[in-house]
Amino acid sequence: MSVSSLKVQIKELEKAGLLTIIHKVKDGANLPNQYALNLEAVGQNLTGDGSESGYKPGIKPGKEPVVVTRDKVFLNFDDLNAGEKECYHWAMTQPYWSSSTSSIEHFKTIYAKPSAKGLRGQFDAHKKALQDDSGQTGH
């Protein structure tokens, strides 16, 4: 993301009440900004349940992402079961599989393909390796 795009996104998050910019000055000189997440606003604004949030530009009713910015969609995970959610979060951390998390629909399509080398097969192998190493499943 370019610096100018980042600045726009920060302003959008501030406008939505999700982020507070803390401007610091010391001895008359500007210091780097600090940022504070407004977690109460996250709980209110990022409901994903169809209630008013004040920050849902261009979202169609029904299967709503939680928040849409110009460059990123923060998704509503209501359509995923517990195993799919666990795999989704794992896939986000894996360079090869991270592109599969671009949307819930895309993820579900890839997750549903039965293959030992596929996303679900690789995630299951990862969980099994963790279980074999520690005697229990874990992350």
Phi and psi in degrees as GROMACS dihedral restraints (atoms count N, CA, C in turn):
[ dihedral_restraints ]
;  ai    aj    ak    al  type     phi  dphi    fc
    3     4     5     6     1   -73.1    20    10
    4     5     6     7     1   162.0    20    10
    6     7     8     9     1   -61.4    20    10
    7     8     9    10     1   -41.8    20    10
    9    10    11    12     1   -65.0    20    10
   10    11    12    13     1   -38.4    20    10
   12    13    14    15     1   -65.6    20    10
   13    14    15    16     1   -39.9    20    10
   15    16    17    18     1   -60.8    20    10
   16    17    18    19     1   -43.4    20    10
   18    19    20    21     1   -61.8    20    10
   19    20    21    22     1   -40.8    20    10
   21    22    23    24     1   -62.4    20    10
   22    23    24    25     1   -45.0    20    10
   24    25    26    27     1   -64.1    20    10
   25    26    27    28     1   -39.8    20    10
   27    28    29    30     1   -63.0    20    10
   28    29    30    31     1   -43.4    20    10
   30    31    32    33     1   -63.4    20    10
   31    32    33    34     1   -38.3    20    10
   33    34    35    36     1   -64.7    20    10
   34    35    36    37     1   -42.6    20    10
   36    37    38    39     1   -65.5    20    10
   37    38    39    40     1   -37.8    20    10
   39    40    41    42     1   -66.1    20    10
   40    41    42    43     1   -44.6    20    10
   42    43    44    45     1   -61.1    20    10
   43    44    45    46     1   -35.3    20    10
   45    46    47    48     1   -77.4    20    10
   46    47    48    49     1    -7.1    20    10
   48    49    50    51     1    81.7    20    10
   49    50    51    52     1    12.1    20    10
   51    52    53    54     1   -90.9    20    10
   52    53    54    55     1   -15.6    20    10
   54    55    56    57     1  -142.0    20    10
   55    56    57    58     1   138.6    20    10
   57    58    59    60     1  -113.8    20    10
   58    59    60    61     1   129.3    20    10
   60    61    62    63     1   -94.0    20    10
   61    62    63    64     1   126.1    20    10
   63    64    65    66     1  -107.3    20    10
   64    65    66    67     1   109.1    20    10
   66    67    68    69     1   -86.3    20    10
   67    68    69    70     1   126.9    20    10
   69    70    71    72     1  -111.5    20    10
   70    71    72    73     1   137.7    20    10
   72    73    74    75     1  -134.1    20    10
   73    74    75    76     1   134.8    20    10
   75    76    77    78     1  -134.1    20    10
   76    77    78    79     1   125.3    20    10
   78    79    80    81     1    52.3    20    10
   79    80    81    82     1    40.2    20    10
   81    82    83    84     1    79.3    20    10
   82    83    84    85     1    -2.8    20    10
   84    85    86    87     1  -103.9    20    10
   85    86    87    88     1   138.5    20    10
   87    88    89    90     1   -72.5    20    10
   88    89    90    91     1   133.5    20    10
   90    91    92    93     1  -103.1    20    10
   91    92    93    94     1   166.4    20    10
   93    94    95    96     1   -57.7    20    10
   94    95    96    97     1   142.3    20    10
   96    97    98    99     1   -64.4    20    10
   97    98    99   100     1   152.7    20    10
   99   100   101   102     1  -115.1    20    10
  100   101   102   103     1   156.1    20    10
  102   103   104   105     1  -129.7    20    10
  103   104   105   106     1   138.1    20    10
  105   106   107   108     1  -123.3    20    10
  106   107   108   109     1   128.0    20    10
  108   109   110   111     1   -76.7    20    10
  109   110   111   112     1   135.9    20    10
  111   112   113   114     1   -95.1    20    10
  112   113   114   115     1    90.2    20    10
  114   115   116   117     1   -66.4    20    10
  115   116   117   118     1   -29.4    20    10
  117   118   119   120     1   -64.1    20    10
  118   119   120   121     1   -41.5    20    10
  120   121   122   123     1   -66.6    20    10
  121   122   123   124     1   -34.0    20    10
  123   124   125   126     1   -60.7    20    10
  124   125   126   127     1   -45.8    20    10
  126   127   128   129     1   -61.8    20    10
  127   128   129   130     1   -34.2    20    10
  129   130   131   132     1   -83.1    20    10
  130   131   132   133     1   -44.6    20    10
  132   133   134   135     1   -82.8    20    10
  133   134   135   136     1   -25.1    20    10
  135   136   137   138     1  -106.6    20    10
  136   137   138   139     1    47.2    20    10
  138   139   140   141     1   -72.0    20    10
  139   140   141   142     1   -42.6    20    10
  141   142   143   144     1    69.3    20    10
  142   143   144   145     1     8.4    20    10
  144   145   146   147     1  -103.4    20    10
  145   146   147   148     1    10.1    20    10
  147   148   149   150     1    91.6    20    10
  148   149   150   151     1    -6.9    20    10
  150   151   152   153     1   -75.8    20    10
  151   152   153   154     1   162.4    20    10
  153   154   155   156     1   -63.6    20    10
  154   155   156   157     1   132.7    20    10
  156   157   158   159     1  -123.5    20    10
  157   158   159   160     1   -17.1    20    10
  159   160   161   162     1    82.3    20    10
  160   161   162   163     1    -8.2    20    10
  162   163   164   165     1  -144.8    20    10
  163   164   165   166     1    74.5    20    10
  165   166   167   168     1  -141.2    20    10
  166   167   168   169     1    60.8    20    10
  168   169   170   171     1   -65.8    20    10
  169   170   171   172     1   130.8    20    10
  171   172   173   174     1    67.0    20    10
  172   173   174   175     1    22.5    20    10
  174   175   176   177     1   -95.6    20    10
  175   176   177   178     1   132.1    20    10
  177   178   179   180     1   -82.7    20    10
  178   179   180   181     1   143.7    20    10
  180   181   182   183     1   -60.2    20    10
  181   182   183   184     1   156.6    20    10
  183   184   185   186     1   104.2    20    10
  184   185   186   187     1  -115.4    20    10
  186   187   188   189     1   -81.4    20    10
  187   188   189   190     1    86.8    20    10
  189   190   191   192     1   -94.3    20    10
  190   191   192   193     1   135.2    20    10
  192   193   194   195     1   -69.1    20    10
  193   194   195   196     1   162.0    20    10
  195   196   197   198     1   -72.7    20    10
  196   197   198   199     1   -51.6    20    10
  198   199   200   201     1  -140.9    20    10
  199   200   201   202     1   139.4    20    10
  201   202   203   204     1  -118.0    20    10
  202   203   204   205     1   126.2    20    10
  204   205   206   207     1  -113.4    20    10
  205   206   207   208     1   179.9    20    10
  207   208   209   210     1   -60.6    20    10
  208   209   210   211     1   -35.3    20    10
  210   211   212   213     1  -115.3    20    10
  211   212   213   214     1    -3.9    20    10
  213   214   215   216     1  -149.7    20    10
  214   215   216   217     1   143.6    20    10
  216   217   218   219     1  -113.8    20    10
  217   218   219   220     1   125.1    20    10
  219   220   221   222     1   -97.5    20    10
  220   221   222   223     1   119.1    20    10
  222   223   224   225     1   -92.0    20    10
  223   224   225   226     1   155.5    20    10
  225   226   227   228     1   -94.3    20    10
  226   227   228   229     1   123.3    20    10
  228   229   230   231     1   -95.1    20    10
  229   230   231   232     1    14.7    20    10
  231   232   233   234     1   -60.3    20    10
  232   233   234   235     1   -25.4    20    10
  234   235   236   237     1   -83.1    20    10
  235   236   237   238     1     0.0    20    10
  237   238   239   240     1  -109.2    20    10
  238   239   240   241     1   141.8    20    10
  240   241   242   243     1   -81.8    20    10
  241   242   243   244     1   176.3    20    10
  243   244   245   246     1   -59.5    20    10
  244   245   246   247     1   -43.1    20    10
  246   247   248   249     1   -64.9    20    10
  247   248   249   250     1   -40.0    20    10
  249   250   251   252     1   -66.5    20    10
  250   251   252   253     1   -40.7    20    10
  252   253   254   255     1   -61.6    20    10
  253   254   255   256     1   -43.7    20    10
  255   256   257   258     1   -61.3    20    10
  256   257   258   259     1   -44.6    20    10
  258   259   260   261     1   -66.1    20    10
  259   260   261   262     1   -40.9    20    10
  261   262   263   264     1   -57.8    20    10
  262   263   264   265     1   -48.3    20    10
  264   265   266   267     1   -65.3    20    10
  265   266   267   268     1   -36.8    20    10
  267   268   269   270     1   -64.3    20    10
  268   269   270   271     1   -45.6    20    10
  270   271   272   273     1   -60.5    20    10
  271   272   273   274     1   -33.6    20    10
  273   274   275   276     1   -61.0    20    10
  274   275   276   277     1   -27.1    20    10
  276   277   278   279     1   -93.1    20    10
  277   278   279   280     1    -3.7    20    10
  279   280   281   282     1  -104.1    20    10
  280   281   282   283     1   118.7    20    10
  282   283   284   285     1   -52.1    20    10
  283   284   285   286     1   -41.6    20    10
  285   286   287   288     1   -68.9    20    10
  286   287   288   289     1   -37.0    20    10
  288   289   290   291     1   -98.0    20    10
  289   290   291   292     1    -8.2    20    10
  291   292   293   294     1   -59.8    20    10
  292   293   294   295     1   -31.9    20    10
  294   295   296   297     1   -67.2    20    10
  295   296   297   298     1   -19.6    20    10
  297   298   299   300     1   -71.3    20    10
  298   299   300   301     1   -10.0    20    10
  300   301   302   303     1  -100.2    20    10
  301   302   303   304     1    16.7    20    10
  303   304   305   306     1   -66.7    20    10
  304   305   306   307     1   -26.0    20    10
  306   307   308   309     1  -154.9    20    10
  307   308   309   310     1   158.4    20    10
  309   310   311   312     1   -63.0    20    10
  310   311   312   313     1   -43.1    20    10
  312   313   314   315     1   -62.2    20    10
  313   314   315   316     1   -44.0    20    10
  315   316   317   318     1   -62.7    20    10
  316   317   318   319     1   -45.6    20    10
  318   319   320   321     1   -59.0    20    10
  319   320   321   322     1   -48.3    20    10
  321   322   323   324     1   -61.3    20    10
  322   323   324   325     1   -36.8    20    10
  324   325   326   327     1   -63.4    20    10
  325   326   327   328     1   -46.7    20    10
  327   328   329   330     1   -70.3    20    10
  328   329   330   331     1   -39.8    20    10
  330   331   332   333     1   -62.6    20    10
  331   332   333   334     1   -35.6    20    10
  333   334   335   336     1   -73.6    20    10
  334   335   336   337     1   -16.7    20    10
  336   337   338   339     1   -72.8    20    10
  337   338   339   340     1   121.0    20    10
  339   340   341   342     1   -81.3    20    10
  340   341   342   343     1   109.9    20    10
  342   343   344   345     1  -163.5    20    10
  343   344   345   346     1   138.0    20    10
  345   346   347   348     1   -63.6    20    10
  346   347   348   349     1   -27.2    20    10
  348   349   350   351     1   -94.4    20    10
  349   350   351   352     1    -2.2    20    10
  351   352   353   354     1   -79.9    20    10
  352   353   354   355     1   178.9    20    10
  354   355   356   357     1   -57.2    20    10
  355   356   357   358     1   -52.2    20    10
  357   358   359   360     1   -64.0    20    10
  358   359   360   361     1   -41.7    20    10
  360   361   362   363     1   -62.8    20    10
  361   362   363   364     1   -42.2    20    10
  363   364   365   366     1   -67.8    20    10
  364   365   366   367     1   -38.8    20    10
  366   367   368   369     1   -66.1    20    10
  367   368   369   370     1   -43.8    20    10
  369   370   371   372     1   -61.3    20    10
  370   371   372   373     1   -39.5    20    10
  372   373   374   375     1   -65.3    20    10
  373   374   375   376     1   -39.3    20    10
  375   376   377   378     1   -61.3    20    10
  376   377   378   379     1   -47.5    20    10
  378   379   380   381     1   -62.7    20    10
  379   380   381   382     1   -40.2    20    10
  381   382   383   384     1   -64.4    20    10
  382   383   384   385     1   -41.1    20    10
  384   385   386   387     1   -62.5    20    10
  385   386   387   388     1   -40.1    20    10
  387   388   389   390     1   -64.1    20    10
  388   389   390   391     1   -41.2    20    10
  390   391   392   393     1   -65.6    20    10
  391   392   393   394     1   -42.9    20    10
  393   394   395   396     1   -64.3    20    10
  394   395   396   397     1   -36.4    20    10
  396   397   398   399     1   -71.7    20    10
  397   398   399   400     1   -36.2    20    10
  399   400   401   402     1  -115.2    20    10
  400   401   402   403     1    -6.9    20    10
  402   403   404   405     1    83.6    20    10
  403   404   405   406     1    -1.1    20    10
  405   406   407   408     1  -151.9    20    10
  406   407   408   409     1   162.1    20    10
  408   409   410   411     1   -77.1    20    10
  409   410   411   412     1   155.6    20    10
  411   412   413   414     1  -176.1    20    10
  412   413   414   415     1  -176.4    20    10
